[in-house]
Amino acid sequence: MFFRQLTQPQYDRFCLDLRKHAFSPPLSPNYIVPLIINGAEYVILLQPESHNRIAVLYAMEILREEDTVSHILITKNAHLRAFLEILLMQGIPF
């Protein structure tokens, strides 16, 4: 799990993008954001926190083969931080 402190305008803009473009399961504070980087497919699980913080809970790489789909759980903070930086710089894909 990785936390990042944002400024108030950054936090407000990012949370608005999450509400508009990310998927949130019913009654859940989490947001699921799909992300494709160099042809690799990822799903990032984010949670807005108090005091303008964003938590990246984990990410999963999705490996699609002919008949199967498998997932690789990503929990290293360096990777989670990189995913969040990409989302902050490029915005939430839709």
C-alpha positions in Angstrom: 0.0 0.0 0.0 1.3 3.4 -0.9 0.1 6.8 0.2 0.6 10.2 -1.6 -0.3 13.6 -0.2 -1.7 16.0 -2.7 -2.5 19.7 -2.7 -6.1 20.6 -2.2 -6.7 21.5 -5.9 -4.9 18.3 -7.1 -6.9 16.2 -4.7 -10.2 17.7 -5.7 -9.5 17.4 -9.4 -8.3 13.8 -9.0 -11.3 12.7 -6.9 -13.6 14.3 -9.5 -11.9 12.3 -12.2 -12.2 9.2 -10.1 -16.0 9.7 -9.6 -16.5 10.4 -13.3 -14.3 7.8 -15.0 -13.4 5.0 -12.5 -15.5 2.1 -11.4 -16.5 2.0 -7.7 -18.3 -1.1 -6.4 -21.5 -0.4 -4.5 -20.9 0.7 -0.9 -17.2 0.7 -1.4 -14.8 3.7 -0.9 -12.4 2.2 -3.4 -12.0 3.0 -7.1 -10.9 0.5 -9.8 -8.9 2.1 -12.6 -7.9 0.2 -15.8 -4.6 1.2 -17.2 -2.7 0.0 -20.3 1.0 0.7 -20.5 3.1 -0.5 -23.5 0.4 -3.1 -24.3 0.4 -4.5 -20.8 -3.0 -4.4 -19.1 -3.3 -3.4 -15.4 -6.0 -2.7 -12.9 -5.2 -0.2 -10.1 -7.2 -0.1 -6.8 -7.3 3.4 -5.3 -8.9 4.9 -2.2 -9.2 8.6 -1.4 -8.3 9.3 2.2 -8.7 12.2 4.5 -6.3 15.2 4.6 -5.9 15.1 0.7 -4.2 11.7 0.6 -4.6 9.0 -2.0 -4.0 5.4 -1.1 -2.9 2.9 -3.8 -4.0 -0.4 -2.3 -2.6 -2.7 -4.9 -2.4 -3.3 -8.6 -2.9 -6.4 -10.8 -1.4 -7.2 -14.1 -3.9 -9.0 -16.3 -2.5 -11.7 -18.6 -4.9 -12.7 -21.4 -4.2 -15.9 -23.3 -6.3 -17.8 -25.8 -8.7 -19.5 -23.3 -7.6 -18.1 -19.9 -7.0 -15.0 -18.0 -4.6 -14.8 -15.1 -3.6 -12.1 -12.7 -0.4 -11.0 -11.1 -0.7 -9.1 -7.8 1.6 -6.1 -7.6 2.2 -4.7 -4.1 5.7 -3.2 -4.3 5.5 0.5 -3.3 7.8 1.6 -6.2 5.4 0.1 -8.7 2.3 1.5 -7.0 3.9 4.9 -6.8 4.7 4.8 -10.5 1.1 3.8 -11.4 -0.2 6.7 -9.3 2.2 9.2 -10.9 1.1 8.1 -14.3 -2.6 8.6 -13.3 -1.8 12.0 -11.8 0.1 13.2 -14.9 -2.1 11.7 -17.6 -5.5 11.6 -15.9 -7.9 8.8 -15.4 -8.4 6.9 -18.7 -12.0 6.4 -19.9 
